[in-house]
């Protein structure tokens, strides 16, 4: 089941990367690179931090094939993808939901504490988007006012609370993913964000 989660997260982030790259009018190689780093950047950092090397996408070439196919289909179907999306954040939201859970479970598998697992899950979910935005000359979403890492952290806390309930661990994992995606979509829909420090200090003056 975790492999299925990984595939869904990889596809979602690859699509997100493709859309950002096409918005920036990059060439085909540029689109592939942005999609690739968006999809595997967080997982690469995760694997390096826990000492799982070579990193997963180097061990299993299926991820490169998945990203390649996703890039090709996203380019061919770009008009349909743009029609069904309300914004790039939709695919980002799906990606961070699945990748946060995967990071947490990876942390548990190597015996990390819940706090470190949540941190690992947040980095897994966010780091690919950070690289994508930096390469595309944008301030990373995680550093702006939007609810992004906060959704990952909230979902991670929820996971450790839910798994204490007498339910199958798979349901706890699914609920965690839905909570993260739900928080992200809810925050964007209702324009909920963290306080802007610059504005807060100006107000106090």
C-alpha positions as protocol buffer text, in pm:
chain_id: "A"
residue {
  index: 1
  type: UNK
  ca { x: 0 y: 0 z: 0 }
}
residue {
  index: 2
  type: UNK
  ca { x: 286 y: 240 z: 75 }
}
residue {
  index: 3
  type: UNK
  ca { x: 415 y: 186 z: -278 }
}
residue {
  index: 4
  type: UNK
  ca { x: 76 y: 297 z: -410 }
}
residue {
  index: 5
  type: UNK
  ca { x: 92 y: 605 z: -186 }
}
residue {
  index: 6
  type: UNK
  ca { x: 441 y: 677 z: -317 }
}
residue {
  index: 7
  type: UNK
  ca { x: 329 y: 648 z: -680 }
}
residue {
  index: 8
  type: UNK
  ca { x: 32 y: 880 z: -625 }
}
residue {
  index: 9
  type: UNK
  ca { x: 251 y: 1138 z: -452 }
}
residue {
  index: 10
  type: UNK
  ca { x: 513 y: 1115 z: -724 }
}
residue {
  index: 11
  type: UNK
  ca { x: 256 y: 1166 z: -1000 }
}
residue {
  index: 12
  type: UNK
  ca { x: 89 y: 1456 z: -819 }
}
residue {
  index: 13
  type: UNK
  ca { x: 416 y: 1639 z: -759 }
}
residue {
  index: 14
  type: UNK
  ca { x: 540 y: 1568 z: -1112 }
}
residue {
  index: 15
  type: UNK
  ca { x: 222 y: 1723 z: -1254 }
}
residue {
  index: 16
  type: UNK
  ca { x: 268 y: 2022 z: -1024 }
}
residue {
  index: 17
  type: UNK
  ca { x: 624 y: 2062 z: -1151 }
}
residue {
  index: 18
  type: UNK
  ca { x: 516 y: 2034 z: -1514 }
}
residue {
  index: 19
  type: UNK
  ca { x: 253 y: 2305 z: -1472 }
}
residue {
  index: 20
  type: UNK
  ca { x: 493 y: 2545 z: -1301 }
}
residue {
  index: 21
  type: UNK
  ca { x: 757 y: 2482 z: -1568 }
}
residue {
  index: 22
  type: UNK
  ca { x: 509 y: 2537 z: -1852 }
}
residue {
  index: 23
  type: UNK
  ca { x: 386 y: 2856 z: -1686 }
}
residue {
  index: 24
  type: UNK
  ca { x: 750 y: 2970 z: -1695 }
}
residue {
  index: 25
  type: UNK
  ca { x: 768 y: 2868 z: -2064 }
}
residue {
  index: 26
  type: UNK
  ca { x: 1063 y: 2632 z: -2016 }
}
residue {
  index: 27
  type: UNK
  ca { x: 1172 y: 2396 z: -2292 }
}
residue {
  index: 28
  type: UNK
  ca { x: 1107 y: 2020 z: -2282 }
}
residue {
  index: 29
  type: UNK
  ca { x: 1427 y: 1943 z: -2092 }
}
residue {
  index: 30
  type: UNK
  ca { x: 1351 y: 2217 z: -1841 }
}
residue {
  index: 31
  type: UNK
  ca { x: 999 y: 2085 z: -1789 }
}
residue {
  index: 32
  type: UNK
  ca { x: 1132 y: 1735 z: -1721 }
}
residue {
  index: 33
  type: UNK
  ca { x: 1397 y: 1857 z: -1476 }
}
residue {
  index: 34
  type: UNK
  ca { x: 1148 y: 2068 z: -1280 }
}
residue {
  index: 35
  type: UNK
  ca { x: 899 y: 1780 z: -1269 }
}
residue {
  index: 36
  type: UNK
  ca { x: 1175 y: 1541 z: -1160 }
}
residue {
  index: 37
  type: UNK
  ca { x: 1314 y: 1750 z: -874 }
}
residue {
  index: 38
  type: UNK
  ca { x: 963 y: 1832 z: -754 }
}
residue {
  index: 39
  type: UNK
  ca { x: 872 y: 1463 z: -743 }
}
residue {
  index: 40
  type: UNK
  ca { x: 1190 y: 1322 z: -586 }
}
residue {
  index: 41
  type: UNK
  ca { x: 1348 y: 1618 z: -403 }
}
residue {
  index: 42
  type: UNK
  ca { x: 1176 y: 1557 z: -71 }
}
residue {
  index: 43
  type: UNK
  ca { x: 1226 y: 1181 z: -82 }
}
residue {
  index: 44
  type: UNK
  ca { x: 1593 y: 1228 z: -165 }
}
residue {
  index: 45
  type: UNK
  ca { x: 1646 y: 1452 z: 139 }
}
residue {
  index: 46
  type: UNK
  ca { x: 1456 y: 1202 z: 355 }
}
residue {
  index: 47
  type: UNK
  ca { x: 1666 y: 907 z: 244 }
}
residue {
  index: 48
  type: UNK
  ca { x: 1992 y: 1097 z: 291 }
}
residue {
  index: 49
  type: UNK
  ca { x: 1892 y: 1202 z: 644 }
}
residue {
  index: 50
  type: UNK
  ca { x: 1806 y: 847 z: 754 }
}
residue {
  index: 51
  type: UNK
  ca { x: 2104 y: 694 z: 576 }
}
residue {
  index: 52
  type: UNK
  ca { x: 1905 y: 505 z: 315 }
}
residue {
  index: 53
  type: UNK
  ca { x: 2153 y: 529 z: 29 }
}
residue {
  index: 54
  type: UNK
  ca { x: 2159 y: 503 z: -263 }
}
residue {
  index: 55
  type: UNK
  ca { x: 1833 y: 697 z: -244 }
}
residue {
  index: 56
  type: UNK
  ca { x: 1512 y: 524 z: -349 }
}
residue {
  index: 57
  type: UNK
  ca { x: 1484 y: 652 z: -707 }
}
residue {
  index: 58
  type: UNK
  ca { x: 1840 y: 536 z: -774 }
}
residue {
  index: 59
  type: UNK
  ca { x: 1761 y: 190 z: -642 }
}
residue {
  index: 60
  type: UNK
  ca { x: 1433 y: 150 z: -828 }
}
residue {
  index: 61
  type: UNK
  ca { x: 1411 y: 292 z: -1181 }
}
residue {
  index: 62
  type: UNK
  ca { x: 1030 y: 266 z: -1179 }
}
residue {
  index: 63
  type: UNK
  ca { x: 1016 y: 618 z: -1036 }
}
residue {
  index: 64
  type: UNK
  ca { x: 1206 y: 762 z: -1331 }
}
residue {
  index: 65
  type: UNK
  ca { x: 967 y: 582 z: -1568 }
}
residue {
  index: 66
  type: UNK
  ca { x: 665 y: 709 z: -1375 }
}
residue {
  index: 67
  type: UNK
  ca { x: 789 y: 1068 z: -1386 }
}
residue {
  index: 68
  type: UNK
  ca { x: 875 y: 1044 z: -1756 }
}
residue {
  index: 69
  type: UNK
  ca { x: 531 y: 909 z: -1848 }
}
residue {
  index: 70
  type: UNK
  ca { x: 364 y: 1171 z: -1625 }
}
residue {
  index: 71
  type: UNK
  ca { x: 558 y: 1452 z: -1793 }
}
residue {
  index: 72
  type: UNK
  ca { x: 466 y: 1329 z: -2141 }
}
residue {
  index: 73
  type: UNK
  ca { x: 97 y: 1284 z: -2057 }
}
residue {
  index: 74
  type: UNK
  ca { x: 83 y: 1618 z: -1873 }
}
residue {
  index: 75
  type: UNK
  ca { x: 224 y: 1800 z: -2177 }
}
residue {
  index: 76
  type: UNK
  ca { x: -8 y: 1621 z: -2419 }
}
residue {
  index: 77
  type: UNK
  ca { x: -310 y: 1679 z: -2195 }
}
residue {
  index: 78
  type: UNK
  ca { x: -206 y: 2020 z: -2062 }
}
residue {
  index: 79
  type: UNK
  ca { x: -525 y: 2192 z: -2176 }
}
residue {
  index: 80
  type: UNK
  ca { x: -741 y: 1936 z: -1991 }
}
residue {
  index: 81
  type: UNK
  ca { x: -524 y: 1951 z: -1679 }
}
residue {
  index: 82
  type: UNK
  ca { x: -549 y: 2330 z: -1669 }
}
residue {
  index: 83
  type: UNK
  ca { x: -924 y: 2304 z: -1720 }
}
residue {
  index: 84
  type: UNK
  ca { x: -986 y: 2072 z: -1424 }
}
residue {
  index: 85
  type: UNK
  ca { x: -748 y: 2249 z: -1185 }
}
residue {
  index: 86
  type: UNK
  ca { x: -839 y: 2557 z: -990 }
}
residue {
  index: 87
  type: UNK
  ca { x: -469 y: 2624 z: -939 }
}
residue {
  index: 88
  type: UNK
  ca { x: -135 y: 2448 z: -904 }
}
residue {
  index: 89
  type: UNK
  ca { x: -197 y: 2414 z: -532 }
}
residue {
  index: 90
  type: UNK
  ca { x: -445 y: 2129 z: -596 }
}
residue {
  index: 91
  type: UNK
  ca { x: -171 y: 1890 z: -707 }
}
residue {
  index: 92
  type: UNK
  ca { x: 65 y: 2026 z: -442 }
}
residue {
  index: 93
  type: UNK
  ca { x: -198 y: 1948 z: -180 }
}
residue {
  index: 94
  type: UNK
  ca { x: -236 y: 1589 z: -298 }
}
residue {
  index: 95
  type: UNK
  ca { x: 141 y: 1548 z: -307 }
}
residue {
  index: 96
  type: UNK
  ca { x: 209 y: 1681 z: 41 }
}
residue {
  index: 97
  type: UNK
  ca { x: -66 y: 1461 z: 186 }
}
residue {
  index: 98
  type: UNK
  ca { x: 86 y: 1140 z: 57 }
}
residue {
  index: 99
  type: UNK
  ca { x: 450 y: 1238 z: 104 }
}
residue {
  index: 100
  type: UNK
  ca { x: 404 y: 1352 z: 464 }
}
residue {
  index: 101
  type: UNK
  ca { x: 262 y: 1012 z: 553 }
}
residue {
  index: 102
  type: UNK
  ca { x: 544 y: 834 z: 370 }
}
residue {
  index: 103
  type: UNK
  ca { x: 807 y: 1040 z: 551 }
}
residue {
  index: 104
  type: UNK
  ca { x: 648 y: 961 z: 887 }
}
residue {
  index: 105
  type: UNK
  ca { x: 635 y: 586 z: 819 }
}
residue {
  index: 106
  type: UNK
  ca { x: 997 y: 591 z: 700 }
}
residue {
  index: 107
  type: UNK
  ca { x: 1093 y: 760 z: 1024 }
}
residue {
  index: 108
  type: UNK
  ca { x: 907 y: 501 z: 1228 }
}
residue {
  index: 109
  type: UNK
  ca { x: 1079 y: 221 z: 1037 }
}
residue {
  index: 110
  type: UNK
  ca { x: 1421 y: 343 z: 1155 }
}
residue {
  index: 111
  type: UNK
  ca { x: 1307 y: 404 z: 1513 }
}
residue {
  index: 112
  type: UNK
  ca { x: 1276 y: 784 z: 1520 }
}
residue {
  index: 113
  type: UNK
  ca { x: 1064 y: 959 z: 1782 }
}
residue {
  index: 114
  type: UNK
  ca { x: 722 y: 1098 z: 1685 }
}
residue {
  index: 115
  type: UNK
  ca { x: 857 y: 1455 z: 1675 }
}
residue {
  index: 116
  type: UNK
  ca { x: 1141 y: 1357 z: 1442 }
}
residue {
  index: 117
  type: UNK
  ca { x: 900 y: 1152 z: 1228 }
}
residue {
  index: 118
  type: UNK
  ca { x: 673 y: 1454 z: 1184 }
}
residue {
  index: 119
  type: UNK
  ca { x: 975 y: 1669 z: 1094 }
}
residue {
  index: 120
  type: UNK
  ca { x: 1090 y: 1406 z: 845 }
}
residue {
  index: 121
  type: UNK
  ca { x: 743 y: 1384 z: 694 }
}
residue {
  index: 122
  type: UNK
  ca { x: 722 y: 1762 z: 658 }
}
residue {
  index: 123
  type: UNK
  ca { x: 1061 y: 1778 z: 487 }
}
residue {
  index: 124
  type: UNK
  ca { x: 967 y: 1491 z: 257 }
}
residue {
  index: 125
  type: UNK
  ca { x: 651 y: 1675 z: 154 }
}
residue {
  index: 126
  type: UNK
  ca { x: 794 y: 2025 z: 121 }
}
residue {
  index: 127
  type: UNK
  ca { x: 1152 y: 2004 z: -3 }
}
residue {
  index: 128
  type: UNK
  ca { x: 1070 y: 1911 z: -364 }
}
residue {
  index: 129
  type: UNK
  ca { x: 845 y: 2216 z: -392 }
}
residue {
  index: 130
  type: UNK
  ca { x: 1118 y: 2434 z: -242 }
}
residue {
  index: 131
  type: UNK
  ca { x: 1367 y: 2322 z: -510 }
}
residue {
  index: 132
  type: UNK
  ca { x: 1103 y: 2368 z: -782 }
}
residue {
  index: 133
  type: UNK
  ca { x: 1023 y: 2723 z: -676 }
}
residue {
  index: 134
  type: UNK
  ca { x: 1388 y: 2824 z: -637 }
}
residue {
  index: 135
  type: UNK
  ca { x: 1476 y: 2690 z: -983 }
}
residue {
  index: 136
  type: UNK
  ca { x: 1177 y: 2876 z: -1126 }
}
residue {
  index: 137
  type: UNK
  ca { x: 1284 y: 3199 z: -955 }
}
residue {
  index: 138
  type: UNK
  ca { x: 995 y: 3205 z: -709 }
}
residue {
  index: 139
  type: UNK
  ca { x: 988 y: 3244 z: -332 }
}
residue {
  index: 140
  type: UNK
  ca { x: 907 y: 2890 z: -210 }
}
residue {
  index: 141
  type: UNK
  ca { x: 546 y: 2846 z: -100 }
}
residue {
  index: 142
  type: UNK
  ca { x: 661 y: 2709 z: 237 }
}
residue {
  index: 143
  type: UNK
  ca { x: 825 y: 3045 z: 317 }
}
residue {
  index: 144
  type: UNK
  ca { x: 521 y: 3251 z: 226 }
}
residue {
  index: 145
  type: UNK
  ca { x: 206 y: 3307 z: 427 }
}
residue {
  index: 146
  type: UNK
  ca { x: 12 y: 3013 z: 281 }
}
residue {
  index: 147
  type: UNK
  ca { x: -71 y: 2716 z: 504 }
}
residue {
  index: 148
  type: UNK
  ca { x: 171 y: 2453 z: 372 }
}
residue {
  index: 149
  type: UNK
  ca { x: 416 y: 2305 z: 621 }
}
residue {
  index: 150
  type: UNK
  ca { x: 158 y: 2375 z: 891 }
}
residue {
  index: 151
  type: UNK
  ca { x: -81 y: 2133 z: 719 }
}
residue {
  index: 152
  type: UNK
  ca { x: 190 y: 1866 z: 714 }
}
residue {
  index: 153
  type: UNK
  ca { x: 270 y: 1915 z: 1082 }
}
residue {
  index: 154
  type: UNK
  ca { x: -100 y: 1910 z: 1177 }
}
residue {
  index: 155
  type: UNK
  ca { x: -149 y: 1591 z: 978 }
}
residue {
  index: 156
  type: UNK
  ca { x: 155 y: 1433 z: 1141 }
}
residue {
  index: 157
  type: UNK
  ca { x: 25 y: 1510 z: 1489 }
}
residue {
  index: 158
  type: UNK
  ca { x: -314 y: 1371 z: 1387 }
}
residue {
  index: 159
  type: UNK
  ca { x: -152 y: 1047 z: 1269 }
}
residue {
  index: 160
  type: UNK
  ca { x: 4 y: 975 z: 1607 }
}
residue {
  index: 161
  type: UNK
  ca { x: -325 y: 1055 z: 1781 }
}
residue {
  index: 162
  type: UNK
  ca { x: -540 y: 850 z: 1543 }
}
residue {
  index: 163
  type: UNK
  ca { x: -317 y: 543 z: 1556 }
}
residue {
  index: 164
  type: UNK
  ca { x: -385 y: 520 z: 1929 }
}
residue {
  index: 165
  type: UNK
  ca { x: -749 y: 446 z: 1845 }
}
residue {
  index: 166
  type: UNK
  ca { x: -862 y: 83 z: 1804 }
}
residue {
  index: 167
  type: UNK
  ca { x: -864 y: 98 z: 1422 }
}
residue {
  index: 168
  type: UNK
  ca { x: -653 y: -57 z: 1148 }
}
residue {
  index: 169
  type: UNK
  ca { x: -330 y: 136 z: 1082 }
}
residue {
  index: 170
  type: UNK
  ca { x: -427 y: 169 z: 716 }
}
residue {
  index: 171
  type: UNK
  ca { x: -730 y: 378 z: 813 }
}
residue {
  index: 172
  type: UNK
  ca { x: -509 y: 596 z: 1031 }
}
residue {
  index: 173
  type: UNK
  ca { x: -281 y: 654 z: 731 }
}
residue {
  index: 174
  type: UNK
  ca { x: -571 y: 735 z: 497 }
}
residue {
  index: 175
  type: UNK
  ca { x: -725 y: 973 z: 752 }
}
residue {
  index: 176
  type: UNK
  ca { x: -389 y: 1147 z: 790 }
}
residue {
  index: 177
  type: UNK
  ca { x: -360 y: 1203 z: 415 }
}
residue {
  index: 178
  type: UNK
  ca { x: -715 y: 1337 z: 396 }
}
residue {
  index: 179
  type: UNK
  ca { x: -658 y: 1569 z: 693 }
}
residue {
  index: 180
  type: UNK
  ca { x: -349 y: 1723 z: 533 }
}
residue {
  index: 181
  type: UNK
  ca { x: -515 y: 1770 z: 195 }
}
residue {
  index: 182
  type: UNK
  ca { x: -829 y: 1901 z: 365 }
}
residue {
  index: 183
  type: UNK
  ca { x: -641 y: 2159 z: 574 }
}
residue {
  index: 184
  type: UNK
  ca { x: -452 y: 2284 z: 269 }
}
residue {
  index: 185
  type: UNK
  ca { x: -764 y: 2316 z: 53 }
}
residue {
  index: 186
  type: UNK
  ca { x: -966 y: 2470 z: 338 }
}
residue {
  index: 187
  type: UNK
  ca { x: -695 y: 2729 z: 408 }
}
residue {
  index: 188
  type: UNK
  ca { x: -671 y: 2834 z: 43 }
}
residue {
  index: 189
  type: UNK
  ca { x: -1047 y: 2837 z: -12 }
}
residue {
  index: 190
  type: UNK
  ca { x: -1111 y: 3063 z: 288 }
}
residue {
  index: 191
  type: UNK
  ca { x: -787 y: 3264 z: 259 }
}
residue {
  index: 192
  type: UNK
  ca { x: -658 y: 3150 z: 596 }
}
residue {
  index: 193
  type: UNK
  ca { x: -287 y: 3212 z: 647 }
}
residue {
  index: 194
  type: UNK
  ca { x: -19 y: 3256 z: 907 }
}
residue {
  index: 195
  type: UNK
  ca { x: 49 y: 3611 z: 1032 }
}
residue {
  index: 196
  type: UNK
  ca { x: 282 y: 3823 z: 823 }
}
residue {
  index: 197
  type: UNK
  ca { x: 570 y: 3918 z: 1056 }
}
residue {
  index: 198
  type: UNK
  ca { x: 656 y: 4234 z: 863 }
}
residue {
  index: 199
  type: UNK
  ca { x: 299 y: 4363 z: 883 }
}
residue {
  index: 200
  type: UNK
  ca { x: 272 y: 4264 z: 1249 }
}
residue {
  index: 201
  type: UNK
  ca { x: 580 y: 4468 z: 1340 }
}
residue {
  index: 202
  type: UNK
  ca { x: 458 y: 4767 z: 1137 }
}
residue {
  index: 203
  type: UNK
  ca { x: 125 y: 4754 z: 1321 }
}
residue {
  index: 204
  type: UNK
  ca { x: 302 y: 4757 z: 1657 }
}
residue {
  index: 205
  type: UNK
  ca { x: 507 y: 5065 z: 1567 }
}
